[in-house]
Amino acid sequence: MTKGELRKQILKLRDDLPSYDREAEDASIRTAVKSVIREKSADTVLIYVSFRSEVDTYGIIEDCIKSGIRVAVPRVERSDIFFYYIDSQTDLVSGYMGILEPAEGCVPCSVEPYRSLIIAPGSVFDRYHNRIGYGGGYYDRFISRNPDIYSIGLAYSCQIVDSIPEDEWDQPLDMVITGEAIYQ
């Protein structure tokens, strides 16, 4: 099965998840992420803003801001992503593909590898920390340029498969968290 076929199949499963299951997994994932942030002593979290049926990140963003942890979210600029600090969710505006991103005037994030972690989106993940994104390669390029930042993928259990076809440019994550398991 190609990456595109696998992506389509798993996104359909994710889209069809009942709201009760989605909310239960979101809560479990949120708790696990808070634990990892504490364990890693992270003072900055680079995190995507959830869109459509992705694992909810709004609660994680809010928890971090309330805890004094700096939050940076991505903005697509040409063929790359750059992260900008936000102080609240009111700093977000509709951007690339209708996804919320930091408004103009938000301060660019200066990444400190050993004090930061990145939470990456994806459509499909495996137990070996590989991921299939949405086809743009944005996170693979960012992680490749910043290999010392601890990287986490968030997924619903239905998004985990045995293995993913890998390309040479794919960047495995350090950890994948679902509502039922943590793969590290």
LUMKE-13567 format. One record per atom (N, C-alpha, C, O): residue number from 0; atom name; y, z, x. Coordinates in Angstrom, 3 decimals, padded with zeros to 6 digits, m for minus. Atoms other than C-alpha are relative to their C-alpha. Example, Ala and Ser with C-alpha at 12.3 -4.5 7.8 and 13.67 -1.06 7.14 Angstrom:
! residues 2
0  N  m001.190  000.000  000.890
0  CA  m004.500  007.800  012.300
0  C  001.200  000.000  000.900
0  O  001.181  000.665  001.936
1  N  m001.190  m000.060  m000.820
1  CA  m001.060  007.140  013.670
1  C  001.090  000.730  m000.770
1  O  002.198  000.899  m000.261
END
This chain:
! residues 184
0  N  m001.174  000.000  000.841
0  CA  000.000  000.000  000.000
0  C  001.243  000.000  000.891
0  O  001.305  000.749  001.866
1  N  m001.231  000.054  m000.791
1  CA  003.454  m000.881  001.356
1  C  000.887  001.197  m000.317
1  O  000.676  001.897  m001.307
2  N  m000.948  m001.082  000.253
2  CA  006.289  001.623  001.645
2  C  000.706  m000.209  m001.345
2  O  000.888  000.733  m002.116
3  N  m000.700  000.292  001.252
3  CA  008.082  m000.108  m001.214
3  C  m000.850  000.292  m001.230
3  O  m000.361  000.849  m002.213
4  N  000.904  m000.263  001.125
4  CA  005.058  000.070  m003.509
4  C  m000.230  001.499  m000.180
4  O  m000.242  002.006  m001.302
5  N  000.208  m001.447  000.044
5  CA  004.438  003.714  m002.619
5  C  001.251  000.695  m000.548
5  O  001.156  001.588  m001.390
6  N  m001.268  m000.565  000.481
6  CA  008.120  004.557  m003.162
6  C  000.114  m000.166  m001.514
6  O  000.432  000.789  m002.223
7  N  m000.116  000.280  001.436
7  CA  008.095  002.914  m006.600
7  C  m000.959  000.876  m000.810
7  O  m000.578  001.435  m001.839
8  N  001.026  m000.787  000.702
8  CA  004.881  004.693  m007.648
8  C  000.383  001.484  m000.060
8  O  000.294  002.111  m001.115
9  N  m000.313  m001.433  m000.059
9  CA  005.999  008.157  m006.519
9  C  001.307  000.308  m000.731
9  O  001.418  001.351  m001.376
10  N  m001.249  m000.243  000.737
10  CA  009.529  007.831  m007.896
10  C  m000.239  000.016  m001.507
10  O  000.424  000.757  m002.232
11  N  000.352  m000.015  001.427
11  CA  008.014  007.063  m011.295
11  C  m000.593  001.365  m000.371
11  O  m000.244  001.935  m001.405
12  N  000.567  m001.333  000.244
12  CA  005.963  010.277  m011.068
12  C  001.103  001.057  m000.006
12  O  001.127  001.936  m000.868
13  N  m001.098  m000.975  m000.091
13  CA  009.074  012.215  m010.015
13  C  000.903  m000.089  m001.225
13  O  001.291  000.933  m001.791
14  N  m000.861  000.192  001.179
14  CA  011.168  010.721  m012.825
14  C  m000.641  000.558  m001.266
14  O  000.055  001.037  m002.161
15  N  000.719  m000.429  001.204
15  CA  008.480  011.646  m015.366
15  C  m000.350  001.492  m000.021
15  O  m000.962  001.966  m000.979
16  N  000.308  m001.433  m000.029
16  CA  008.201  015.312  m014.321
16  C  000.655  000.705  m001.188
16  O  001.841  000.499  m001.447
17  N  m000.601  m000.765  001.094
17  CA  008.709  017.601  m017.319
17  C  001.065  000.966  000.538
17  O  000.930  001.488  001.645
18  N  m001.098  m000.849  m000.458
18  CA  011.916  019.649  m017.099
18  C  m000.469  001.404  000.359
18  O  000.069  002.008  001.288
19  N  000.500  m001.334  m000.319
19  CA  009.955  022.921  m017.135
19  C  m000.585  000.026  001.415
19  O  m000.288  000.937  002.187
20  N  000.593  000.071  m001.343
20  CA  007.960  021.896  m014.037
20  C  001.078  m000.191  001.067
20  O  001.033  000.428  002.131
21  N  m001.094  000.286  m000.932
21  CA  011.090  020.560  m012.338
21  C  000.784  001.289  000.297
21  O  001.045  001.604  001.458
22  N  m000.791  m001.217  m000.174
22  CA  013.035  023.799  m012.909
22  C  m000.779  001.069  000.766
22  O  m000.205  001.778  001.593
23  N  000.823  m000.982  m000.713
23  CA  010.136  025.971  m011.698
23  C  m000.089  m000.344  001.487
23  O  000.036  000.537  002.338
24  N  000.073  000.403  m001.411
24  CA  009.758  023.952  m008.490
24  C  001.361  000.139  000.677
24  O  001.440  000.576  001.825
25  N  m001.350  m000.153  m000.571
25  CA  013.544  023.873  m007.949
25  C  000.244  001.450  000.413
25  O  000.752  001.707  001.505
26  N  m000.223  m001.419  m000.293
26  CA  013.651  027.690  m008.112
26  C  m000.814  000.439  001.211
26  O  m000.301  001.158  002.068
27  N  000.858  m000.361  m001.122
27  CA  010.728  028.072  m005.695
27  C  000.517  m000.617  001.300
27  O  000.535  000.041  002.340
28  N  m000.537  000.691  m001.182
28  CA  012.198  025.515  m003.275
28  C  001.278  000.682  000.478
28  O  001.471  000.892  001.676
29  N  m001.277  m000.662  m000.331
29  CA  015.614  027.198  m003.402
29  C  m000.261  001.312  000.741
29  O  000.405  001.601  001.735
30  N  000.354  m001.261  m000.655
30  CA  014.046  030.559  m002.474
30  C  m000.526  m000.258  001.408
30  O  m000.153  000.446  002.347
31  N  000.560  000.319  m001.318
31  CA  012.103  028.985  000.407
31  C  001.084  m000.467  000.967
31  O  001.079  m000.093  002.139
32  N  m001.082  000.502  m000.861
32  CA  015.195  027.199  001.743
32  C  000.867  001.166  000.478
32  O  001.230  001.221  001.653
33  N  m000.799  m001.168  m000.399
33  CA  017.195  030.458  001.729
33  C  m000.709  000.783  001.100
33  O  m000.067  001.266  002.032
34  N  000.781  m000.709  m001.007
34  CA  014.392  032.076  003.730
34  C  000.041  m000.716  001.348
34  O  000.188  m000.078  002.390
35  N  m000.040  000.774  m001.253
35  CA  014.342  029.267  006.309
35  C  001.385  000.088  000.644
35  O  001.491  000.212  001.864
36  N  m001.359  m000.109  m000.535
36  CA  018.132  029.401  006.691
36  C  000.173  001.342  000.716
36  O  000.744  001.399  001.805
37  N  m000.081  m001.323  m000.639
37  CA  017.894  033.139  007.434
37  C  m000.833  000.029  001.277
37  O  m000.374  000.507  002.315
38  N  000.910  m000.014  m001.150
38  CA  014.922  032.669  009.779
38  C  000.579  m000.765  001.186
38  O  000.425  m000.346  002.333
39  N  m000.563  000.839  m001.067
39  CA  016.720  029.956  011.761
39  C  001.399  000.451  000.415
39  O  001.985  m000.118  001.336
40  N  m001.364  m000.494  m000.261
40  CA  020.018  031.916  011.766
40  C  001.016  m001.133  m000.048
40  O  001.949  m001.188  000.753
41  N  m000.900  001.148  000.122
41  CA  021.740  028.749  010.659
41  C  001.352  000.435  m000.548
41  O  001.428  001.207  m001.504
42  N  m001.323  m000.270  000.543
42  CA  025.474  028.953  010.182
42  C  000.613  m001.254  m000.623
42  O  001.696  m001.201  m001.206
43  N  m000.435  001.247  000.622
43  CA  025.818  025.325  009.067
43  C  m001.214  m000.712  m000.581
43  O  m002.240  m000.854  000.084
44  N  001.063  000.754  000.648
44  CA  023.666  023.413  006.587
44  C  000.548  m001.362  m000.388
44  O  001.496  m001.463  m001.167
45  N  m000.318  001.367  000.380
45  CA  023.931  019.643  006.365
45  C  m000.968  m000.363  m001.112
45  O  m002.182  m000.321  m000.908
46  N  000.873  000.148  001.158
46  CA  022.598  018.780  002.928
46  C  000.475  m001.130  m000.902
46  O  001.673  m001.333  m001.096
47  N  m000.322  001.049  000.961
47  CA  022.434  015.878  000.522
47  C  000.378  000.624  m001.335
47  O  m000.019  001.750  m001.637
48  N  m000.330  m000.424  001.357
48  CA  023.901  016.199  m002.958
48  C  m001.000  m000.701  m000.916
48  O  m001.052  m001.930  m000.968
49  N  001.081  000.595  000.798
49  CA  021.029  015.694  m005.392
49  C  000.533  m000.989  m001.025
49  O  001.626  m000.834  m001.571
50  N  m000.364  001.127  000.848
50  CA  021.108  012.549  m007.508
50  C  m001.219  m000.373  m000.826
50  O  m002.345  m000.380  m000.328
51  N  001.072  000.357  000.930
51  CA  019.049  011.517  m010.500
51  C  m001.083  001.070  m000.014
51  O  m000.792  002.231  m000.301
52  N  001.111  m000.954  000.146
52  CA  015.605  013.173  m010.355
52  C  m000.385  000.694  001.309
52  O  m001.485  001.237  001.409
53  N  000.299  m000.670  m001.265
53  CA  015.803  014.529  m006.780
53  C  m000.060  001.515  m000.202
53  O  000.465  002.048  m001.180
54  N  m000.012  m001.458  m000.015
54  CA  015.106  018.176  m006.025
54  C  001.458  000.452  m000.050
54  O  002.297  m000.045  000.700
55  N  m001.366  m000.477  000.188
55  CA  018.218  020.048  m007.151
55  C  000.521  000.703  001.251
55  O  m000.102  001.645  001.742
56  N  m000.605  m000.659  m001.161
56  CA  020.476  020.956  m004.229
56  C  001.277  000.752  m000.357
56  O  001.839  001.439  000.496
57  N  m001.248  m000.668  000.380
57  CA  023.465  022.263  m006.191
57  C  m000.093  001.513  000.178
57  O  000.847  002.137  000.670
58  N  000.174  m001.442  m000.163
58  CA  022.076  025.811  m006.245
58  C  m000.040  000.409  001.463
58  O  000.504  001.448  001.836
59  N  000.069  m000.286  m001.439
59  CA  021.327  025.695  m002.516
59  C  001.400  m000.066  000.597
59  O  001.788  000.802  001.378
60  N  m001.373  000.147  m000.492
60  CA  024.855  024.454  m001.794
60  C  000.818  001.225  m000.391
60  O  001.521  001.797  000.443
61  N  m000.757  m001.156  000.496
61  CA  026.340  027.232  m003.928
61  C  m000.414  001.283  000.715
61  O  000.440  002.081  001.101
62  N  000.485  m001.189  m000.714
62  CA  024.122  029.910  m002.317
62  C  000.574  000.057  001.413
62  O  001.020  001.112  001.865
63  N  m000.511  000.042  m001.374
63  CA  025.194  028.796  001.160
63  C  001.483  000.347  000.042
63  O  001.908  001.171  000.852
64  N  m001.443  m000.246  000.013
64  CA  028.902  028.766  000.324
64  C  000.276  001.476  m000.281
64  O  001.105  002.090  000.391
65  N  m000.189  m001.420  000.344
65  CA  028.682  032.232  m001.284
65  C  m000.407  000.925  001.145
65  O  000.133  002.023  001.279
66  N  000.486  m000.817  m001.119
66  CA  026.834  033.530  001.807
66  C  000.817  m000.192  001.273
66  O  000.523  000.432  002.293
67  N  m000.826  000.238  m001.175
67  CA  029.488  032.253  004.211
67  C  m000.589  m001.007  000.971
67  O  m000.122  m001.120  002.104
68  N  000.601  001.048  m000.833
68  CA  027.286  029.472  005.590
68  C  000.764  m001.283  m000.265
68  O  000.985  m001.655  m001.417
69  N  m000.754  001.245  000.163
69  CA  029.205  026.271  006.226
69  C  m000.926  m001.072  m000.549
69  O  m002.082  m001.185  m000.141
70  N  000.758  001.080  000.631
70  CA  028.045  023.339  004.118
70  C  000.690  m001.314  000.312
70  O  001.904  m001.450  000.162
71  N  m000.516  001.344  m000.239
71  CA  028.452  019.712  005.109
71  C  m000.875  m000.980  m000.769
71  O  m002.102  m000.886  m000.744
72  N  000.730  001.001  000.776
72  CA  027.486  016.797  002.887
72  C  000.347  m001.387  000.523
72  O  001.408  m001.587  001.115
73  N  m000.199  001.324  m000.596
73  CA  027.124  013.119  003.781
73  C  000.915  m000.903  m000.801
73  O  001.025  m000.812  m002.024
74  N  m000.751  001.113  000.572
74  CA  029.438  010.231  003.155
74  C  m000.506  m001.261  000.697
74  O  m000.593  m001.306  001.924
75  N  000.422  001.274  m000.571
75  CA  028.181  006.685  003.644
75  C  001.240  m000.746  000.452
75  O  002.180  m000.948  m000.316
76  N  m001.102  000.777  m000.573
76  CA  030.509  004.758  005.930
76  C  m000.615  m001.183  000.727
76  O  m001.225  m001.038  001.786
77  N  000.635  001.231  m000.461
77  CA  029.432  001.184  006.532
77  C  m001.513  000.169  m000.030
77  O  m002.084  000.352  m001.105
78  N  001.465  m000.096  m000.020
78  CA  025.790  001.392  007.674
78  C  m000.480  001.349  000.529
78  O  m001.595  001.461  001.037
79  N  000.371  m001.299  m000.542
79  CA  025.790  005.066  008.622
79  C  000.458  001.112  m000.933
79  O  001.221  000.879  m001.870
80  N  m000.499  m001.165  000.727
80  CA  026.271  008.551  007.233
80  C  000.684  000.936  000.979
80  O  000.277  001.078  002.132
81  N  m000.723  m001.010  m000.746
81  CA  028.722  011.126  008.465
81  C  000.147  001.198  m000.924
81  O  000.337  001.041  m002.130
82  N  m000.055  m001.216  000.801
82  CA  028.837  014.731  007.305
82  C  001.384  000.625  000.071
82  O  002.040  000.613  001.112
83  N  m001.297  m000.646  000.126
83  CA  031.947  016.551  006.109
83  C  m000.184  001.352  m000.671
83  O  m000.988  001.504  m001.590
84  N  000.062  m001.330  000.586
84  CA  032.464  020.212  005.331
84  C  000.596  m000.007  m001.409
84  O  001.570  m000.704  m001.692
85  N  m000.589  m000.239  001.311
85  CA  033.035  021.237  001.747
85  C  000.103  001.510  m000.197
85  O  m000.707  002.273  000.329
86  N  m000.193  m001.415  000.300
86  CA  034.337  024.580  000.485
86  C  m000.509  000.360  m001.380
86  O  m000.759  001.528  m001.681
87  N  000.555  m000.204  001.338
87  CA  033.121  024.128  m003.069
87  C  m000.448  m001.357  m000.529
87  O  m000.168  m002.396  000.068
88  N  000.466  001.252  000.576
88  CA  031.519  021.548  m005.286
88  C  001.141  m000.819  m000.598
88  O  000.951  m001.983  m000.951
89  N  m001.162  000.765  000.470
89  CA  034.998  020.562  m006.470
89  C  000.504  m000.960  001.079
89  O  001.340  m001.820  000.803
90  N  m000.363  000.917  m001.090
90  CA  035.359  018.832  m003.070
90  C  m000.795  m001.308  m000.057
90  O  m000.638  m002.165  000.813
91  N  000.858  001.178  000.101
91  CA  032.855  016.188  m004.244
91  C  000.580  m001.021  m000.977
91  O  001.102  m000.670  m002.036
92  N  m000.434  001.105  000.848
92  CA  033.764  012.787  m005.683
92  C  m001.090  m001.070  m000.027
92  O  m001.942  m001.115  000.860
93  N  000.977  001.085  000.088
93  CA  031.724  009.785  m006.802
93  C  000.212  m000.970  001.155
93  O  001.335  m001.382  001.445
94  N  m000.082  000.889  m001.153
94  CA  030.911  007.570  m003.839
94  C  m001.039  m001.094  m000.063
94  O  m001.302  m001.657  m001.125
95  N  000.990  001.052  m000.162
95  CA  028.296  005.127  m002.603
95  C  m001.097  000.133  m001.048
95  O  m001.719  001.188  m001.169
96  N  001.046  000.054  001.029
96  CA  025.917  004.143  m005.434
96  C  000.181  001.057  m001.100
96  O  m000.767  001.367  m001.821
97  N  m000.258  m001.020  001.006
97  CA  027.573  006.775  m007.669
97  C  m000.413  001.397  000.428
97  O  m000.320  002.341  m000.357
98  N  000.417  m001.303  m000.525
98  CA  026.287  009.614  m005.476
98  C  001.247  000.791  000.384
98  O  002.185  000.237  000.957
99  N  m001.134  m000.840  m000.375
99  CA  028.678  012.542  m005.033
99  C  000.039  000.169  001.508
99  O  m000.986  000.373  002.159
100  N  m000.203  m000.157  m001.434
100  CA  030.140  012.776  m001.547
100  C  001.329  000.698  000.229
100  O  002.107  000.861  m000.711
101  N  m001.232  m000.738  m000.248
101  CA  032.981  014.632  000.173
101  C  001.236  m000.869  m000.251
101  O  001.269  m002.052  000.087
102  N  m001.248  000.697  000.290
102  CA  036.469  013.687  m000.968
102  C  000.757  m000.278  001.295
102  O  000.504  000.345  002.326
103  N  m000.898  000.236  m001.136
103  CA  039.042  012.239  001.390
103  C  000.713  001.309  000.300
103  O  001.059  002.052  m000.619
104  N  m000.663  m001.239  m000.383
104  CA  040.637  015.070  003.331
104  C  m000.963  001.092  000.421
104  O  m000.544  002.079  001.026
105  N  000.976  m000.974  m000.488
105  CA  037.399  016.980  003.931
105  C  m000.147  m000.166  001.512
105  O  m000.054  m001.278  002.032
106  N  000.047  m000.022  m001.463
106  CA  036.980  017.926  007.594
106  C  m001.366  m000.472  000.494
106  O  m002.395  m000.018  m000.006
107  N  001.281  000.443  m000.566
107  CA  034.318  016.089  009.646
107  C  m000.776  001.170  000.602
107  O  m000.193  002.078  001.194
108  N  000.887  m001.043  m000.507
108  CA  031.361  018.265  010.598
108  C  m000.233  m000.194  001.492
108  O  m000.550  m001.293  001.947
109  N  000.355  000.030  m001.419
109  CA  030.936  019.121  014.259
109  C  m001.345  000.710  000.117
109  O  m001.439  001.922  m000.076
110  N  001.372  m000.507  000.017
110  CA  027.204  019.585  014.672
110  C  m000.298  000.825  001.239
110  O  m000.120  000.365  002.367
111  N  000.494  m000.857  m001.072
111  CA  025.951  022.506  016.755
111  C  m001.500  000.101  m000.209
111  O  m001.955  000.841  m001.081
112  N  001.430  000.165  000.263
112  CA  022.241  021.704  017.078
112  C  m000.791  001.269  m000.246
112  O  m001.640  001.293  m001.137
113  N  000.848  m001.172  000.116
113  CA  020.853  025.196  017.472
113  C  000.502  001.001  m001.035
113  O  m000.096  002.062  m001.212
114  N  m000.533  m000.867  001.048
114  CA  022.972  026.737  014.712
114  C  000.053  m000.738  m001.341
114  O  000.532  m000.197  m002.337
115  N  m000.057  000.825  001.197
115  CA  022.586  023.936  012.161
115  C  m001.400  m000.421  m000.420
115  O  m002.339  m000.433  000.377
116  N  001.211  000.679  000.447
116  CA  019.869  022.495  010.025
116  C  000.404  m001.059  m001.012
116  O  001.447  m000.963  m001.660
117  N  m000.274  001.105  000.912
117  CA  019.701  019.323  007.982
117  C  m001.096  m000.049  m001.057
117  O  m002.284  000.083  m000.763
118  N  000.930  000.148  001.120
118  CA  018.112  018.933  004.579
118  C  000.121  m001.437  m000.476
118  O  001.160  m001.855  m000.987
119  N  000.002  001.437  000.260
119  CA  017.146  015.311  004.021
119  C  m000.692  m000.334  m001.321
119  O  m001.678  000.306  m001.687
120  N  000.667  000.451  001.220
120  CA  016.299  013.530  000.771
120  C  m001.136  m000.959  000.339
120  O  m001.286  m001.384  001.485
121  N  001.049  000.983  m000.200
121  CA  013.337  011.263  000.318
121  C  m000.702  m000.297  m001.310
121  O  m000.570  000.437  m002.289
122  N  000.755  000.363  001.197
122  CA  011.141  009.527  m002.185
122  C  m001.466  000.407  000.124
122  O  m002.102  000.762  m000.868
123  N  001.407  m000.334  m000.246
123  CA  007.733  010.215  m000.589
123  C  m000.076  000.774  001.321
123  O  000.641  000.471  002.274
124  N  000.206  m000.791  m001.208
124  CA  006.569  012.784  001.975
124  C  m001.501  000.170  000.210
124  O  m002.289  000.057  m000.729
125  N  001.400  m000.346  m000.231
125  CA  003.282  013.578  003.678
125  C  m000.086  001.357  000.689
125  O  000.932  001.954  001.040
126  N  000.227  m001.325  m000.573
126  CA  001.755  016.731  005.127
126  C  000.345  000.061  001.488
126  O  000.361  001.139  002.082
127  N  m000.326  000.078  m001.424
127  CA  002.699  015.570  008.630
127  C  001.498  m000.133  000.222
127  O  001.944  m000.462  001.321
128  N  m001.465  m000.023  m000.047
128  CA  006.440  015.718  007.847
128  C  000.640  m001.376  000.040
128  O  001.829  m001.494  000.333
129  N  m000.569  001.337  000.080
129  CA  006.893  011.978  007.521
129  C  000.613  m000.180  m001.384
129  O  000.218  000.485  m002.342
130  N  m000.653  000.240  001.274
130  CA  009.123  010.657  004.770
130  C  000.299  m001.477  m000.173
130  O  000.465  m002.221  000.794
131  N  m000.541  001.314  000.352
131  CA  010.024  007.476  003.018
131  C  001.278  000.304  m000.761
131  O  001.264  001.014  m001.767
132  N  m001.287  m000.201  000.664
132  CA  013.680  007.442  002.080
132  C  000.170  m001.016  m001.116
132  O  m000.750  m001.304  m001.881
133  N  m000.314  000.971  001.058
133  CA  015.365  004.929  m000.155
133  C  000.271  m001.387  000.576
133  O  000.716  m002.286  m000.138
134  N  m000.066  001.330  m000.595
134  CA  015.432  002.043  002.303
134  C  001.199  m000.285  000.883
134  O  001.260  m001.345  001.506
135  N  m001.198  000.244  m000.809
135  CA  018.793  002.436  004.068
135  C  m000.128  000.438  001.449
135  O  000.612  m000.046  002.305
136  N  000.189  m000.481  m001.366
136  CA  017.550  004.260  007.175
136  C  001.066  000.970  000.483
136  O  001.095  001.309  001.666
137  N  m001.118  m000.863  m000.402
137  CA  020.620  006.551  007.164
137  C  m000.466  001.282  000.679
137  O  000.031  001.639  001.747
138  N  000.446  m001.278  m000.554
138  CA  018.750  009.806  007.777
138  C  m000.845  m000.200  001.250
138  O  m000.774  000.619  002.166
139  N  000.765  000.270  m001.225
139  CA  016.348  008.281  010.319
139  C  000.945  m000.193  001.178
139  O  000.705  000.342  002.260
140  N  m000.958  000.216  m001.088
140  CA  019.323  007.114  012.382
140  C  000.703  001.303  000.373
140  O  000.871  001.594  001.557
141  N  m000.699  m001.257  m000.291
141  CA  021.135  010.458  012.054
141  C  m000.918  000.963  000.757
141  O  m000.508  001.545  001.761
142  N  000.943  m000.919  m000.651
142  CA  018.052  012.511  012.995
142  C  m000.346  m000.494  001.405
142  O  m000.512  000.314  002.319
143  N  000.269  000.564  m001.323
143  CA  017.328  010.149  015.901
143  C  001.122  000.343  000.986
143  O  000.865  000.630  002.155
144  N  m001.152  m000.327  m000.855
144  CA  020.836  010.788  017.263
144  C  000.174  001.506  000.207
144  O  000.857  001.929  001.140
145  N  m000.166  m001.459  m000.043
145  CA  020.566  014.555  016.651
145  C  m001.371  000.684  m000.045
145  O  m001.654  001.433  m000.980
146  N  001.385  m000.488  000.061
146  CA  016.953  015.477  017.551
146  C  m000.148  001.518  000.068
146  O  m001.208  002.043  m000.271
147  N  000.105  m001.453  m000.118
147  CA  017.735  019.158  018.167
147  C  000.380  000.743  m001.276
147  O  000.287  001.970  m001.323
148  N  m000.304  m000.645  001.276
148  CA  018.841  019.831  014.591
148  C  m001.315  000.145  m000.764
148  O  m002.057  m000.823  m000.927
149  N  001.210  m000.256  000.773
149  CA  016.039  021.435  012.594
149  C  000.113  m000.755  m001.320
149  O  001.112  m000.626  m002.027
150  N  m000.066  000.872  001.178
150  CA  015.196  019.019  009.763
150  C  m001.039  000.386  m001.044
150  O  m002.197  000.665  m000.734
151  N  000.839  m000.401  001.123
151  CA  013.777  019.813  006.346
151  C  000.080  m001.056  m001.091
151  O  001.157  m001.576  m001.380
152  N  000.041  000.851  001.174
152  CA  012.689  017.595  003.483
152  C  m000.338  000.846  m001.215
152  O  m001.136  001.778  m001.121
153  N  000.291  m000.698  001.254
153  CA  012.660  018.823  m000.120
153  C  m000.689  m000.972  m000.934
153  O  m000.241  m002.107  m001.101
154  N  000.773  000.894  000.858
154  CA  010.101  017.401  m002.526
154  C  m000.683  000.775  m001.108
154  O  m001.034  001.943  m000.943
155  N  000.884  m000.543  001.026
155  CA  008.353  018.064  m005.778
155  C  m001.425  m000.276  000.461
155  O  m001.667  m001.215  001.219
156  N  001.394  000.124  m000.443
156  CA  004.610  018.469  m005.323
156  C  m000.561  m001.397  m000.231
156  O  m001.394  m001.861  000.548
157  N  000.491  001.351  000.290
157  CA  003.998  015.048  m006.897
157  C  000.456  m001.032  001.029
157  O  m000.037  m002.160  001.033
158  N  m000.512  000.926  m001.009
158  CA  005.904  013.465  m003.986
158  C  m000.770  000.069  001.315
158  O  m000.465  m000.675  002.247
159  N  000.777  m000.156  m001.232
159  CA  003.368  014.570  m001.353
159  C  m001.249  m000.883  m000.079
159  O  m002.006  m000.830  m001.048
160  N  001.190  000.849  m000.100
160  CA  000.735  012.030  m000.295
160  C  m000.724  000.338  001.307
160  O  m000.177  001.031  002.166
161  N  000.786  m000.302  m001.196
161  CA  m001.999  012.178  002.349
161  C  000.641  m000.541  001.273
161  O  000.721  000.163  002.279
162  N  m000.668  000.573  m001.173
162  CA  m000.235  009.820  004.752
162  C  000.910  m001.139  m000.443
162  O  000.744  m001.740  m001.505
163  N  m001.014  001.020  000.267
163  CA  002.647  007.401  004.900
163  C  m000.079  m001.049  001.100
163  O  m000.241  m000.702  002.270
164  N  m000.080  001.013  m001.055
164  CA  002.761  004.062  006.702
164  C  001.271  000.237  000.826
164  O  002.358  000.400  000.273
165  N  m001.138  m000.305  m000.872
165  CA  005.021  004.621  009.710
165  C  000.497  m001.238  000.730
165  O  m000.282  m002.095  001.146
166  N  m000.633  001.012  m000.832
166  CA  007.468  002.302  011.416
166  C  000.542  000.695  001.246
166  O  000.726  001.912  001.249
167  N  m000.412  m000.592  m001.275
167  CA  008.675  002.825  014.987
167  C  001.325  000.751  m000.095
167  O  001.567  001.655  000.705
168  N  m001.312  m000.646  000.121
168  CA  012.172  003.878  013.821
168  C  m000.039  001.241  m000.905
168  O  000.954  001.964  m000.992
169  N  000.104  m001.151  000.890
169  CA  010.913  006.522  011.361
169  C  000.053  001.306  000.796
169  O  m000.546  001.423  001.865
170  N  m000.148  m001.300  m000.642
170  CA  011.832  010.091  012.264
170  C  m000.689  001.070  m000.836
170  O  m000.259  001.334  m001.959
171  N  000.642  m001.078  000.759
171  CA  009.444  012.862  011.184
171  C  000.927  001.210  m000.080
171  O  001.770  001.425  000.791
172  N  m000.777  m001.217  000.186
172  CA  010.978  016.061  009.869
172  C  m000.737  001.172  000.645
172  O  m001.904  001.051  001.020
173  N  000.647  m001.201  m000.530
173  CA  010.280  019.563  011.170
173  C  m000.768  000.744  m001.083
173  O  m001.708  001.482  m000.789
174  N  000.604  m000.750  001.091
174  CA  009.311  020.861  007.736
174  C  000.219  m000.749  m001.309
174  O  001.227  m001.433  m001.486
175  N  m000.170  000.502  001.372
175  CA  008.744  019.747  004.145
175  C  m000.318  001.168  m000.928
175  O  m001.350  001.825  m000.793
176  N  000.158  m001.099  000.952
176  CA  009.174  022.257  001.324
176  C  m000.181  m000.576  m001.398
176  O  000.612  m001.399  m001.854
177  N  000.185  000.324  001.410
177  CA  007.745  021.805  m002.157
177  C  m000.028  001.323  m000.766
177  O  000.055  002.399  m000.173
178  N  000.089  m001.204  000.808
178  CA  007.512  024.238  m005.037
178  C  m001.313  000.735  000.181
178  O  m001.428  001.899  m000.203
179  N  001.328  m000.591  m000.152
179  CA  003.875  024.900  m004.120
179  C  m000.422  000.257  001.443
179  O  m001.333  001.048  001.688
180  N  000.439  m000.135  m001.402
180  CA  003.665  024.633  m000.319
180  C  001.143  m000.278  000.953
180  O  002.146  m000.901  000.604
181  N  m000.921  000.308  m001.098
181  CA  005.541  024.531  002.948
181  C  m000.835  m000.639  001.091
181  O  m001.828  m000.062  001.533
182  N  000.707  000.726  m001.066
182  CA  004.388  021.992  005.537
182  C  000.877  000.071  001.240
182  O  001.986  m000.461  001.268
183  N  m000.781  m000.125  m001.227
183  CA  005.515  022.871  009.050
183  C  m000.872  m000.103  001.233
183  O  m000.369  m000.018  002.353
END
